[in-house]
Amino acid sequence: MPPLEVDLGSGAAGWFTGRDLEAPAVLIGGQGNLSHRRPHRPGDLAAARGAVGMATGTEPRHWHLLHQVHGADVAVVDDGVAVGAELRGFDAAVTGLVERPLVVQTADCVPVLLAAQGGVGVAHAGRAGLLTGVLPAVVEALRAVVGATPVRAVIGPAIGPCCYEVPAAMRATASAVTPELAATTTWGTPALDLPAAATAQLHAAGVEHVEVRGTCTRCSPTSFSHRRDPASGRQVGLVVRRGPSRDRDAQVGA
């Protein structure tokens, strides 16, 4: 399936990918997988990344992927960071540089793309990341780059409260920190609502516009889901700050 483009305002572009349901079934992994840390076939991975690069106008060799550890540390991509370097040990990143795509990989956790005049950011927010404050941290880091300009955020496909069953004790502990996490599955058991908690935390951090795109990853066959199929792969959220000429071209083509 083609990447889903999202509205991050002028000067930035962002997308979320998903599974390729039209491709033949495979024994290991899933078509459309963009993570090299999941079971995959190198040729298929290169082809999938190349297709996303073509659709988004980015060069996969220039992507800054996060090596995510469910923490709250934020990488700052500046001139001292090599183009395309993997950001190891980070669950969020920001940059003020143009044409330096930031990429977050998920398969149930919440992918967040952020943009403001002069910079962009990404974040990976699972239960642990939400509780340790990765979203306030990435907003603070982005504001350090762009100043006091308005920030937009888009939350991509993630597991929903309908399916994210957890022990009652875990729900109680998590919701004591972030009340919006408390939820119930469609079959009546304790659950967590990651998108609702992410939305609340972004608003509390001063993000003026927050949009939620995509359905529950476990419910939807168009998404990779660790809970549904741990070996299948990962989709990505990608954001890039465009240079003035690229931004004008996008407006003309709209």
Rosetta blueprint (number, residue, H / E / L):
1 M L
2 P L
3 P L
4 L E
5 E E
6 V E
7 D L
8 L L
9 G L
10 S L
11 G L
12 A E
13 A E
14 G E
15 W E
16 F E
17 T L
18 G L
19 R L
20 D L
21 L L
22 E L
23 A L
24 P L
25 A L
26 V L
27 L L
28 I L
29 G L
30 G L
31 Q L
32 G L
33 N L
34 L L
35 S L
36 H L
37 R L
38 R L
39 P L
40 H L
41 R L
42 P H
43 G H
44 D H
45 L H
46 A H
47 A H
48 A H
49 R H
50 G H
51 A H
52 V H
53 G H
54 M H
55 A H
56 T H
57 G L
58 T L
59 E L
60 P H
61 R H
62 H H
63 W L
64 H E
65 L E
66 L E
67 H E
68 Q L
69 V L
70 H L
71 G L
72 A L
73 D L
74 V E
75 A E
76 V E
77 V E
78 D L
79 D L
80 G L
81 V L
82 A L
83 V L
84 G L
85 A L
86 E L
87 L E
88 R E
89 G L
90 F L
91 D L
92 A E
93 A E
94 V E
95 T E
96 G L
97 L L
98 V L
99 E L
100 R L
101 P L
102 L E
103 V E
104 V E
105 Q E
106 T E
107 A L
108 D L
109 C L
110 V E
111 P E
112 V E
113 L E
114 L E
115 A E
116 A E
117 Q L
118 G L
119 G E
120 V E
121 G E
122 V E
123 A E
124 H E
125 A E
126 G L
127 R H
128 A H
129 G H
130 L H
131 L H
132 T H
133 G L
134 V H
135 L H
136 P H
137 A H
138 V H
139 V H
140 E H
141 A H
142 L H
143 R H
144 A H
145 V H
146 V H
147 G L
148 A L
149 T L
150 P L
151 V E
152 R E
153 A E
154 V E
155 I E
156 G L
157 P L
158 A E
159 I L
160 G L
161 P L
162 C L
163 C L
164 Y L
165 E E
166 V L
167 P L
168 A H
169 A H
170 M H
171 R H
172 A H
173 T H
174 A H
175 S H
176 A H
177 V H
178 T L
179 P H
180 E H
181 L H
182 A E
183 A E
184 T E
185 T L
186 T L
187 W L
188 G L
189 T L
190 P E
191 A E
192 L E
193 D L
194 L H
195 P H
196 A H
197 A H
198 A H
199 T H
200 A H
201 Q H
202 L H
203 H H
204 A H
205 A L
206 G L
207 V L
208 E L
209 H E
210 V E
211 E E
212 V E
213 R L
214 G L
215 T L
216 C E
217 T L
218 R L
219 C L
220 S L
221 P L
222 T L
223 S L
224 F L
225 S L
226 H L
227 R L
228 R L
229 D L
230 P L
231 A L
232 S L
233 G L
234 R L
235 Q E
236 V E
237 G E
238 L E
239 V E
240 V E
241 R E
242 R L
243 G L
244 P H
245 S H
246 R H
247 D H
248 R H
249 D H
250 A H
251 Q H
252 V H
253 G H
254 A L
